[in-house]
Amino acid sequence: MDDLLIRGACLIDGSGGPSFRGDLAVREGMISGIAPELKRDAKRVIEADGLALMPGIIDSHTHFDAQVTWDPYVRPSPALGVTSAVIGNCGFAIAPCKPEDRERTMRNLTQVEGMSLDVLRAGIRWDFESFSQYLGMLEVQGSAVNLAAYVGHSSVRTYVMGASATEREATQQEIDQMTKLVRDAMQAGAVGLASSTSPAHNGEAGTPMPSRLASDHEHLSLIRAMACRGGGVYMVTKGGQMPISFLEEMSQQSKRPVMIAALLHNSTNGGAVFKDLDAITAANRRGNPLIAQVSCCPLTMDFTLASPYPVEGLQSWKPALGLEAAALRVKLADASFRQAVKAELDAPAVFRLFNGEWDKVHIVEVANAANVHLEQCSLAELAAQNGRHPLDVMLDLALSEDLQTVFTAQLLNSDEVEVARMLNHQHSLVSLSDAGAHLTFFNDAGFGLHLLGHWVRDLGVMSLEQAAYKLTAQSAAIFGMTSRGLLRESYAADLLLFDPHRVGRGAKRRIHDLPGGAARLHTDALGVHGVWVNGTQVADDHGLIEGSKLSGQLMRSFDAKAVFQSC
């Protein structure tokens, strides 16, 4: 007898092929049958009545490395249709980590990943030092979703170099020690190696994340170490100094795929991202697999001037990084500082997070009740009304409210015509949820539901079948996740049952469920009727099923050949 039978569903198998109405059965965590009609008994029968059933979403860009140690349900992702998550992206992992480096690691995450130091101190379980021990801890603890983990470049660099990791290039001896750690991590079951060279990625007080100090020689040495056993995916959030041509060289030398983030459309320099995509296409034609991580969401972020992530990548903002309290307020009030920021924003740039589009920056929440009439107003609107520069309006309001004013900025990916081109690109992977990071200012964990609802149903940019492929089988093939990403007999029963007429993500709201009662942004699923991980239901139409079995598996073995077949 089967454990579960879902009858009369619109079956979208994840391959991109045509959907069909049929039944699907589950037994002992695996798909035990799939056909137009299954005449068999089951302990539980669900009459789908035309609801869509597809493989669970594979989220390839998350930052659950810290959160999973205190929250094995990795909220909110399971309720949003995610059944597998790849952690350690950008190299911002927490393993390996020596006991004396724990505080340094946490302080780095407070800035680059927008995480509260108090939350991290209260929440992280440090029952490990090596990467292998970290995986072992996760395996014993369990999780609500399947996990695959990158070994992080910044973590490896810190383990070898300590405080010097953010100060200088590594010596050959240090690089040799790093390559050994990467080889050990791959043997333990890492899915690959992740890194970052992005100028927006800073630790506490504006200190560059360790991987940003790496030489080209170090990057090449580490990717070769990653590939020493013939597997692995290299993931990097690249800065302007890391051209696609060098990433192709890395792929060519290692004979492994390179996953490139974050390819986002900039309305003030729209051609730049397509130039990168053209270079990625050319590399693939030469047999060097490069994959572009793109987002189906407009990059929108809440922030305060005490932690202004959107502008921290500006060269002119660096004098303010690391300042606190009175010193920060003095700097933000300084006329020469303001003029430098204005001048930089007026100058063209190949890529930057914020480009002076003040009409897309709004006031979300004021701290002074007398200013409540300003909420939801754009800075461009207020500046025009008062004959002032929008930067001055923003800084003066924030200073008058002790930097407690909450703003929101739509930074990138707002041109839907151009974003549609990126989503449909042959070598793009829909990704970049950043789930687990920026908890108080950002939440795109529902990216998959947004793709199925907004881009498929509302805009008709792609078919439901193609969207399901982009969210499931494509990722499974790139990472070599065997027996996942498709509705096939004997495959893992990772399933998403939803109403295609209602599917989407709800409005964001703040909830207080982090360690110590700290707040984070949350969004509810729309149109989701059920989510199963290895045959265990973890969410229904009311959201996460609290106390459900932690049925996720830690993935340690990957099919290296599958990657090349997908590219």
Residue, then its C-alpha position, 0 to 999 in steps of 0.5 A: m500500500d502506498d503512503l500517499l496518492i494524489r489524484g487528478a492533478c495537473l502533473i508538471d514533471g519538471s523536464g519542461g515537457p507538456s503537462f498532463r492530468g494524472d495521479l502520483a503515488v508515494r511510498e517510503g519517501m519515493i515516488s512509487g507511481i505516476a500515470p494518467e490513472l493509478k488504481r491502487d490503495a493508499k493510506r492518504v488520498i488527496e483529490a487534487d481536482g486539477l491543482a498543479l503538482m510539480p517537483g519541489i523548488i530547488d533554491s540554489h542561492t541561500h545563506f542558511d548556514a547560521q540559521v539552520t543551526w538554531d532553526p532546522y525548519v529554515r523558515p520561511s522556505p519550506a512553506l514557500g515550496v522549497t524542498s532543497a536549498v544550497i547553502g554557503n553562497c558567496g563564500f559566507a559560510i561558518a565552517p571551517c571555523k576555529p574557536e578563536d575566529r567565531e566572533r570575527t566570523m559573526r561580526n562579518l555576517t552582521q554587515v555583509e548578510g545583515m544579521s544581528l550580532d546578538v541573534l548570531r551569538a544567541g543562536i549559532r551552535w558551534d558544535f564543530e570546527s572543521f567543515s566535515q564536523y559541520l556537515g556531521m552536526l547538520e546530519v545528526q540534527g536534521s532539517a526540514v529541507n534537503l541541504a547541499a553545502y558549499v565550502g566558503h572561500s572567506s571561511v577557509r581564508t580566515y581559518v588559515m590567515g586569521a585577522s590577516a585574511t581581510e588585510r592582504e594577499a595570501t602567501q604560497q604556503e597559506i594558499d597550500q593550506m587553503t587548498k588542503l582544506v578545500r580538498d578535505a571539504m570536497q571529500a566530506g561532501a561539499v557541493g563545491l566552492a563559493s567565493s565573492t569579489s563584489p565591492a558591496h561585500n563588506g564585514e563589520a566596519g566596512t572591512p572587505m570580506p576575506s575572499r576579496l583580498a585573494s589574488d587570481h593565483e589563489h582563485l585558480s589554485l582553489i578551484r583546481a583543489m575543488a575539482c581534484r576528485g572530478g566534481g564540484v561547482y564553483m560559485v562566485t559573486k563577481g566584482g568588476q575586476m573579475p571579468i567573464s574571461f577570467l571565470e572562463e579560464m577558471s572553468q577551462q583549467s578545472k573542467r568544472p562549471v562556474m556559477i556567476a552571481a549576481l546578474l541583475h538588470n540596471s536601468t541606468n546601464g541596461g547593456a552591461v548585463f547582456k554583455d556578460l550574458d553574451a560572454i557566458t554564451a560564447a564560453n559555453r560554445r567553447g565547451n567551458p560551462l558558465i551559468a548566470q544566476v538571475s533573479c525574477c524579483p525586483l531587488t528591493m531592500d529596506f534599510t536604515l542609515a545605521s546599516p545602509y547596505p544599498v550604498e555601502g559599495l560606493q567608494s564615497w561612502k567608505p569614510a562612513l563605514g565603521l562609524e557609530a553613534a555621534a561619529l556617524r552622525v557627524k559624517l552624515a551631516d558633513a557637506s563634503f561627504r555629501q558632495a562626494v556621494k552626489a558626484e559619484l552617483d552622477a558619474p557613469a558606472v559599469f555596475r553598482l547596487f544603487n544608481g541614484e534613482w531617487d524616485k525608487v526610494h521611499i520612506v517606509e516607517v518613521a520614528n517620530a509621529a510628527n513625520v508620519h505623513l512622509e511614509q510611502c513618499s519617494l525621496a524624489e517627490l519630497a526633494a522636488q517639493n522642497g527644492r533640495h537634493p534627495l540625498d540631503v532629504m534622506l540624510d536630514l530626515a534620518l539624522s532628525e530621527d536618530l537614524q531610526t527611519v526605515f527606507t526602502a529602495q528598488l535597486l535593480n531588476s525593475d525593467e520587466v521587459e529586460v528581466a524577461r529576456m534574462l529569465n529566458h536566457q539559455h544559460s541563466l538559472v533563476s535564483l538569488s533568493d538570499a534566503g537566510a540573509h538580510l533578515t530584517f531588510f529583505n525577503d525573496a525566499g518566495f522567488g519560485l512562487h513569484l515566478l509561477g504567479h507573476w511571470v507565468r500567469d500574469l505576464g505570460v513570459m514563459s510557460l508553466e512547464q518551462a518555469a517548473y524546469k527553471l526551478t527544479a530539474q535545471s538546478a538538479a542537473i547543474f549540481g548533480m543532485t541525483s533522483r531529484g528535480l523531476l516527477r519520476e518513479s523511484y525519484a525522491a518525493d519532493l513535491l509542490l501542490f499549488d493552484p496556478h490561478r492563485v500562486g504567488r507570494g504575499a506582502k512582506r511583514r515583520i515577525h519576531d521569532l529570531p533568537g531573543g525575539a528579534a524581528r525578521l521580514h516574512t512573506d506568506a505563500l499564496g495558492v500553495h496546498g501542500v509541500w512534501v520533502n522525501g514524502t513527508q508533508v512539511a507545509d499545507d495551505h496554512g503554511l509550515i506544519e509546526g513539529s513536522k518530521l525533519s525529513g530533509q537529507l544532507m546531500r554529500s554525493f553528486d553526479a559530476k557528469a550531469v552538469f555538462q549535460s545540462c549546459 
